[in-house]
Amino acid sequence: MNTIDDFIDLVGEQIGLPVTLADAERPLDQVPGWDSLHLISLLSIMERRTGRPVSLPTVLEAGTLGEIYRLASARDTA
């Protein structure tokens, strides 16, 4: 998961949502098919992929997939 494109592919492949790069900056409640259970699944997948913990309280403040990606990609996410 080195780029936002990789992240969007991960969401599509692992979560099963047909998202595009255009959806990355769309508010989560406007992403087709998104619900809060997807966030929990996505956090688990990202932690496995990066080998680092991702702070749930921090990510809960994210309003877009792009923000989630940036938070998960940051060096200090715990």
N, C-alpha and C positions, 0 to 999 in steps of 0.2 A: 504494500500500500504506500507507494512512493509519491503518487500524484493524486490530484482530485479525480482524474479520470479513472485511476485504479480503484479509488474509493467508490465512485459511482458504479463501476463494474461489480464491486463486491456487494453493494446493496442490491443490485439486480440479481446476481447469481446466488447469494447466500440468503437474502431476505425474501427474494421473489417479487420485488416491486419493479415495475418497468419504468425506472427513472432515467433521466438524461442529464447531461451537464446543465441544461437550462433549469432543471429542478433543484440544483444545488443551492441556489440563493432564494428559492421560493420559501415562504413561511411553511413550517412543517404541516400545519393544518390545511395547507393547500396542495400538498404533495399527494397525488392520487394513491389511495389505498393505505396511507400512513396511519398508524395508531401507536399508542404508547408502548404496547408490547413489542413493537419493532425496535424501539430504542433499547430495551433490555437485551434483546437478541443481538443487536448491532454492537453494543458495548462488549458483550462476551466474545463475539467474533473478532473485534478490533484488538482486544487484550491478547487473544491467542495469536493473532497475526503479528502484533508488534512486540509481544513478550513483555509488555509494560502494563501496569494497572491504569485504568482510566477512571477518573473521579466522577461518580454518578452525580453528586450535587453540582459539580461544575458543568457537566454536560446537560443537566436538566435546565440550565439557564440558556442553552443554545436554542436559537429560533429557526435555524436552517440546517440542512445537511452539510453545507459548506462550513458552518461554524462548528459542527460536530467533528468534521474532518480536521479542521485547524486545531481544535482542542486535543484531539487524539494524536495528532502529529507533533504537538509541542513536546519539547524535551521533558519538562516537569509537569506531568499530568496527574500525579498522585495527590 
